[in-house]
Amino acid sequence: MALVRIHGYLVSTWTRTAVMTCIEKGIEHELVPVARGSAEHAALHPFTRMPVLEHEGTVVIEGLAITGFLDEAFDGPALQPSDAADRARMREWMSLCGDYVFRDVVRTIPRDRPATDEELATARGVLERVDARIEPSPFLVGDNLTLADLYLAPQVSNAREKASEVLDSLDALNAWFAAVAERDSFRLTSYVMP
């Protein structure tokens, strides 16, 4: 049995972030399908969201708690900066992803039909603000990969899958994404529509 069980599907950007975190840390893990909205799902997460992490009898819900737990409870490269100011910048990115990118990009651009002009404009506005915040460094917070990169990468990938035009001419964001997309954690978690 895997050391860590992650309940969810890779189509969920939050599940993909959790699995990418495991891969970056070198944590043995198993992705466990969940019957979304079922009584079993509700027993794991009161709001029937993904992912849910299980480890040695401990159940952890919500991406922020899951990724922090994985980084702090297991050996492997640190995914949170040791410097307080850099840690705050990482958390800023994580919050931007949770509050704005997820809502206005991932949830706004539909997967089951072409996006409307209004939906595309909403997503584009957020992505332009994200692009403007990216500094000229390999990762979102300096020279080392952090949880911030693992939060944003699946969300940008989701936008590319559904409406790639919203990323046109966002040079800083596209350059950062191209580098992160080369990592094993990203490639091994790519979601393919059935």
Summary of the structure (lengths in Angstrom):
residues: 194
radius of gyration: 16.3
end to end distance: 27.0
largest distance: 47.5
contacts: 603
relative contact order: 0.15
helix: 54%
strand: 9%
